[in-house]
Amino acid sequence: MDDIRVIRDPKVARLLADRTRCRILALLRLGEFSASDLARALGLTTQAISYHLRLLEKAGLVRVVRTETKRNLVEKYYRAVAKRFVVSYLVAEDPQAAEKVRELLREAAEGFRVLGYEVDKEKGAEILREYMVLRAKALEEVLARKRGELPRGTWLLLEFLALLRLSSDPKFKEFLEKARKVIRESG
């Protein structure tokens, strides 16, 4: 299993827009599960889980690690191919993925209001998109320096190093000024 897999293919990244597939991947990062195990854990049918597993396997995000035969049935056990998946900043700039990304970010932008900020939904989504691109690019630059397997619990370190890169980027400083103008705390 890889520590981190950077997803550069927009088609593969779009698979991660589905909550069920994200939940399946989260479980498969923890251990091996069969379709029926996942179905029980997620409260879905085995057929629905099998459909999602086929898509994830075809995209190279999960793999079969073993099979078991139980009463004339062959059951496959799956595992995620990486401990963490990072969607490349290039995906957000892909025209085919752009609308799906914007749709997800519009939904996420609703969180501003819930957290006590007054933000136009469209402007909030655009701020989130810009941040996502800048952050992902910085993270990829940090990962390009990787020389071996990362120890457990390194995600905080990766985020910190990406933030250090961002803090010295003039584009990020411009972005922060723009974000401050768009995001206002409500009284």
C-alpha positions as a Python dict, from the first residue, in 0.01 Angstrom:
ca = {
    (1, 'M'): (0, 0, 0),
    (2, 'D'): (132, 343, -97),
    (3, 'D'): (147, 618, 165),
    (4, 'I'): (-9, 873, -65),
    (5, 'R'): (-150, 850, -416),
    (6, 'V'): (-186, 1173, -612),
    (7, 'I'): (-483, 1155, -848),
    (8, 'R'): (-416, 1342, -1168),
    (9, 'D'): (-683, 1187, -1388),
    (10, 'P'): (-1005, 1394, -1379),
    (11, 'K'): (-1217, 1083, -1446),
    (12, 'V'): (-1072, 911, -1141),
    (13, 'A'): (-1111, 1226, -932),
    (14, 'R'): (-1479, 1246, -1027),
    (15, 'L'): (-1527, 902, -870),
    (16, 'L'): (-1433, 1058, -538),
    (17, 'A'): (-1719, 1307, -564),
    (18, 'D'): (-1953, 1025, -459),
    (19, 'R'): (-1999, 997, -80),
    (20, 'T'): (-2052, 623, -88),
    (21, 'R'): (-1725, 566, -271),
    (22, 'C'): (-1543, 794, -26),
    (23, 'R'): (-1688, 598, 266),
    (24, 'I'): (-1583, 270, 102),
    (25, 'L'): (-1230, 402, 48),
    (26, 'A'): (-1211, 523, 408),
    (27, 'L'): (-1291, 172, 533),
    (28, 'L'): (-1059, 4, 285),
    (29, 'R'): (-773, 223, 403),
    (30, 'L'): (-819, 63, 746),
    (31, 'G'): (-816, -300, 636),
    (32, 'E'): (-949, -574, 410),
    (33, 'F'): (-1322, -598, 353),
    (34, 'S'): (-1551, -794, 125),
    (35, 'A'): (-1849, -639, -52),
    (36, 'S'): (-2082, -798, 203),
    (37, 'D'): (-1871, -665, 494),
    (38, 'L'): (-1885, -316, 345),
    (39, 'A'): (-2258, -346, 279),
    (40, 'R'): (-2323, -430, 645),
    (41, 'A'): (-2096, -150, 767),
    (42, 'L'): (-2252, 113, 540),
    (43, 'G'): (-2613, -6, 549),
    (44, 'L'): (-2632, -63, 173),
    (45, 'T'): (-2695, -363, -49),
    (46, 'T'): (-2410, -589, -155),
    (47, 'Q'): (-2503, -517, -518),
    (48, 'A'): (-2465, -142, -467),
    (49, 'I'): (-2130, -189, -294),
    (50, 'S'): (-2012, -428, -568),
    (51, 'Y'): (-2095, -166, -831),
    (52, 'H'): (-1887, 97, -652),
    (53, 'L'): (-1602, -150, -592),
    (54, 'R'): (-1587, -231, -964),
    (55, 'L'): (-1553, 139, -1045),
    (56, 'L'): (-1287, 193, -778),
    (57, 'E'): (-1094, -116, -886),
    (58, 'K'): (-1106, -18, -1254),
    (59, 'A'): (-973, 327, -1157),
    (60, 'G'): (-686, 168, -962),
    (61, 'L'): (-796, 300, -622),
    (62, 'V'): (-864, -42, -468),
    (63, 'R'): (-742, -392, -537),
    (64, 'V'): (-840, -748, -451),
    (65, 'V'): (-602, -877, -184),
    (66, 'R'): (-746, -1227, -139),
    (67, 'T'): (-1044, -1445, -215),
    (68, 'E'): (-1232, -1693, 2),
    (69, 'T'): (-1472, -1966, -99),
    (70, 'K'): (-1776, -1999, 127),
    (71, 'R'): (-2049, -2247, 34),
    (72, 'N'): (-1981, -2236, -341),
    (73, 'L'): (-1947, -1859, -336),
    (74, 'V'): (-1619, -1686, -405),
    (75, 'E'): (-1585, -1373, -197),
    (76, 'K'): (-1325, -1110, -286),
    (77, 'Y'): (-1159, -901, -21),
    (78, 'Y'): (-1050, -551, -115),
    (79, 'R'): (-806, -296, 19),
    (80, 'A'): (-728, 64, -80),
    (81, 'V'): (-404, 104, -276),
    (82, 'A'): (-298, 403, -61),
    (83, 'K'): (-337, 529, 293),
    (84, 'R'): (-440, 871, 161),
    (85, 'F'): (-551, 1011, -172),
    (86, 'V'): (-473, 1365, -287),
    (87, 'V'): (-649, 1514, -586),
    (88, 'S'): (-406, 1710, -801),
    (89, 'Y'): (-457, 2081, -850),
    (90, 'L'): (-461, 2006, -1224),
    (91, 'V'): (-797, 1830, -1185),
    (92, 'A'): (-968, 2148, -1063),
    (93, 'E'): (-849, 2320, -1379),
    (94, 'D'): (-978, 2046, -1610),
    (95, 'P'): (-1285, 2174, -1801),
    (96, 'Q'): (-1473, 1843, -1766),
    (97, 'A'): (-1415, 1827, -1389),
    (98, 'A'): (-1465, 2198, -1328),
    (99, 'E'): (-1844, 2192, -1302),
    (100, 'K'): (-1846, 1895, -1063),
    (101, 'V'): (-1580, 2066, -850),
    (102, 'R'): (-1785, 2388, -848),
    (103, 'E'): (-2100, 2196, -752),
    (104, 'L'): (-1923, 2036, -455),
    (105, 'L'): (-1770, 2368, -351),
    (106, 'R'): (-2107, 2547, -368),
    (107, 'E'): (-2237, 2285, -128),
    (108, 'A'): (-1931, 2329, 96),
    (109, 'A'): (-1971, 2708, 84),
    (110, 'E'): (-2299, 2667, 273),
    (111, 'G'): (-2073, 2591, 569),
    (112, 'F'): (-1963, 2955, 588),
    (113, 'R'): (-2312, 3056, 700),
    (114, 'V'): (-2331, 2769, 949),
    (115, 'L'): (-1998, 2879, 1097),
    (116, 'G'): (-2112, 3240, 1133),
    (117, 'Y'): (-1973, 3403, 819),
    (118, 'E'): (-2164, 3602, 561),
    (119, 'V'): (-2048, 3489, 221),
    (120, 'D'): (-2217, 3487, -117),
    (121, 'K'): (-2245, 3119, -212),
    (122, 'E'): (-2087, 3163, -557),
    (123, 'K'): (-1804, 3382, -429),
    (124, 'G'): (-1748, 3141, -140),
    (125, 'A'): (-1726, 2848, -381),
    (126, 'E'): (-1475, 3039, -594),
    (127, 'I'): (-1261, 3122, -287),
    (128, 'L'): (-1265, 2755, -188),
    (129, 'R'): (-1168, 2651, -543),
    (130, 'E'): (-876, 2893, -551),
    (131, 'Y'): (-759, 2774, -209),
    (132, 'M'): (-794, 2410, -315),
    (133, 'V'): (-577, 2469, -623),
    (134, 'L'): (-307, 2661, -436),
    (135, 'R'): (-300, 2412, -147),
    (136, 'A'): (-293, 2106, -374),
    (137, 'K'): (-11, 2254, -580),
    (138, 'A'): (196, 2325, -267),
    (139, 'L'): (123, 1977, -134),
    (140, 'E'): (234, 1818, -461),
    (141, 'E'): (555, 2022, -449),
    (142, 'V'): (623, 1888, -98),
    (143, 'L'): (544, 1531, -205),
    (144, 'A'): (782, 1562, -501),
    (145, 'R'): (1065, 1570, -246),
    (146, 'K'): (955, 1240, -86),
    (147, 'R'): (1239, 988, -51),
    (148, 'G'): (1084, 671, 89),
    (149, 'E'): (783, 565, 290),
    (150, 'L'): (636, 820, 524),
    (151, 'P'): (592, 731, 892),
    (152, 'R'): (243, 715, 1042),
    (153, 'G'): (78, 1040, 1132),
    (154, 'T'): (270, 1247, 877),
    (155, 'W'): (-33, 1420, 731),
    (156, 'L'): (-2, 1710, 974),
    (157, 'L'): (364, 1750, 871),
    (158, 'L'): (268, 1748, 501),
    (159, 'E'): (-1, 2011, 561),
    (160, 'F'): (247, 2221, 761),
    (161, 'L'): (516, 2205, 491),
    (162, 'A'): (257, 2293, 224),
    (163, 'L'): (146, 2589, 436),
    (164, 'L'): (509, 2705, 466),
    (165, 'R'): (537, 2696, 85),
    (166, 'L'): (211, 2888, 52),
    (167, 'S'): (317, 3154, 302),
    (168, 'S'): (605, 3259, 76),
    (169, 'D'): (400, 3250, -245),
    (170, 'P'): (296, 3600, -366),
    (171, 'K'): (-12, 3448, -535),
    (172, 'F'): (-122, 3310, -197),
    (173, 'K'): (-80, 3648, -32),
    (174, 'E'): (-300, 3805, -303),
    (175, 'F'): (-549, 3524, -253),
    (176, 'L'): (-567, 3590, 124),
    (177, 'E'): (-647, 3957, 65),
    (178, 'K'): (-921, 3862, -180),
    (179, 'A'): (-1060, 3602, 63),
    (180, 'R'): (-1071, 3854, 349),
    (181, 'K'): (-1282, 4086, 135),
    (182, 'V'): (-1526, 3808, 45),
    (183, 'I'): (-1554, 3647, 387),
    (184, 'R'): (-1708, 3861, 659),
    (185, 'E'): (-1793, 3750, 1010),
    (186, 'S'): (-2154, 3809, 1098),
    (187, 'G'): (-2223, 3989, 1422),
}
